[in-house]
Amino acid sequence: MKNAMLRTGYTCASILIAGGLCMTAAKAELRDLANVTFTQPVTVGTTTLPEGRYTISTVSEGVFLVHDNNGDHAIVLGRPIDTAEPSKTEVTLRNDGEGFRLDKLLFGGETSGIGFNQ
């Protein structure tokens, strides 16, 4: 009897956790920040994306999704940075000797941006 009650408890707990995760995912709303075209492969976080047109979206505070319409995507962490005021929104890449990495997203007309963690 005790084992049956434990199994029932574990099942209920699993259902509650799965339901909570589904509700969280349903509430998550991507907000597009910028569109960018990579002319060569670019490493974003730990994923190397092929050349192409991508959208950078915010998933939650400090979490960003870089994705295209073909299913290529990468998730990367970012942090707010202070910058000089660029005239337009731009994405900067950094050459680390092994290839290019996503470095910063600067917002036109603002003195803040996002620095991406690698």
SULFENFEN-V333133 format. One record per backbone hydrogen bond with DSSP energy under -1.0 kcal/mol. NH is the residue of the N-H (numbers start at 0). CO is the residue of the C=O. Records with the same first field share a line. If there is no record, write none. Layout:
NH=CO + CO
//
This chain:
4=0
5=1
6=2
7=3
8=4
9=5
10=6
11=7
12=8
13=9
14=10
15=11
16=12
17=13
18=14
19=15
20=16
21=17
22=18
23=19
24=20
25=21
26=22
27=23
30=57
32=55
33=55
35=53
37=51
41=48
42=99
43=46
46=43
48=41
51=37
53=35
54=66
55=33
56=64
57=30
58=62
59=62
62=59
63=75
64=56
65=73
66=54
67=71
73=65
75=63
77=61
78=114
80=112
82=110
89=105
91=103
93=100
95=98
100=93
101=42
102=91
103=91
104=113
105=89
106=111
108=85
109=106
112=80
113=104
114=78
115=102
116=76
//
